């Protein structure tokens, strides 16, 4: 049962990965200094961790990733989770900022 679960997790990680292209992360770096919320260092750290995971996967070990090495598949899954969390934080920050602006009017 656990093996089946792990295989499904690996498969879903590799299926969703084309939607999370590494080029999207580069678009976040120029706007990162504009993030002024209280926990901005957590968001910056998430950007750095994601960039390091991308560097670990694609230039260094891409052939192993295509071969389905479990360690790299889990690194890819970790990268996707961090990107989803980062997007969630930024969306939440945008909603809170928008509510504050609307309430001031």
HELIX and SHEET records of a PDB file:
HELIX    1   1 UNK A    2  UNK A   16  1                                  15    
HELIX    2   2 UNK A   17  UNK A   19  5                                   3    
HELIX    3   3 UNK A   23  UNK A   32  1                                  10    
HELIX    4   4 UNK A   40  UNK A   55  1                                  16    
HELIX    5   5 UNK A   56  UNK A   60  3                                   5    
HELIX    6   6 UNK A   61  UNK A   67  1                                   7    
HELIX    7   7 UNK A   70  UNK A  104  1                                  35    
END                                                                             
